[in-house]
């Protein structure tokens, strides 16, 4: 497994350059790379014990492959394959597929990193590849949004790198375990970088504009897997160190509430999905022990929804009520919306039940409110008008293959936690969904609240990092387990 892991990790980067040399078969090479990642993820689940690779013993540079990695890698494989199929009949060039696969490989690398320096390298490669994909249309708007993402990301990673150096100074190792006993400022700086990269809490408010202005396939990649590159290390650290677990859970709860508070009032489809990405990442962090399964479910759902947003006749929910959708498109929207709302028979149900069973008492009320907000938000999609029409002919077969992978994955993954199907577990989400739909019709559908976007401006995003650093430092400082 060790040799296989090294080959698998290097393979996407090698194929990325081969794609540029052989543009005639770029799509096939890109799809094949995603399939290989999927097969590798399957192999992880067949392993009876984790695989650990110590690359540089003196520096604590370590790779760890276990079931948690498997869920995230499988998510990356399915989402990347779906995006490539969706673009199959488009005019995307070899450059697009090359960057998509390099992004795929660097995201995979973050899911097996167990030290801060190799994670830093992987996150920086992600930033460059994502920047090039966001800027791919080469319009003034896309280039500015891409540069904005790159500036915010790189600023955050400067803080992160200083924190990583402080961890090494304390332990002469970059291993994640070095957080225990490190000075508070080291932990605060590292977590600031990860919060920004993962789109967590107010540090993630770069995400709505980036997702809404990117092309739907790029938005699907960003929401489905890229932001999880920042979330995964926090989940890993929470599972390794009991001292970190409360911090991660705290940001999980606050993120879930913040994202859904924006989402229920948002009238733009892509911005609503982006805010809901922030919220759902909170669910991943709120119960780290089952974060891998929730990340898989969310990645499939959100990628499907962003791809579907690209075929809707409008991005404005108010206009969509006067532009009936094709039945097939509406059904796909409903399946994805039902899953993320926690409806039985789809993996979102099992993920929410499993997550709720691992909440601490202080998390329960807040996370139930977030779940209710999710039902309200996605009622906007579920209750859109629809009818039979011929517009379905305009959608490429690749689009439906992508939907088949993503929505089919939600149905198949539903069997992972079949024990969830008890009467009590079924009734609770159904009641939550029903209350959410009722609130949507009686209250939120009629509201015309426009939330200011001032805090999303570039200079404010940078300024918020300072405030978050102070908050993080205070949280770590008050925890007596850390040496100061």
Helices and strands as residue ranges (DSSP letters): H 2-21, G 23-25, H 26-46, E 51-56, G 57-59, E 61-65, H 67-86, H 94-110, H 116-134, H 140-171, G 176-179, H 184-198, G 201-204, H 207-213, H 216-221, I 222-226, H 228-240, H 242-263, H 269-286, G 288-290, H 291-309, H 317-320, E 325-326, H 327-341, H 347-356, G 361-363, H 364-382, E 386-387, G 391-394, H 397-413, G 414-420, H 423-439, I 440-444, G 454-456, H 458-477
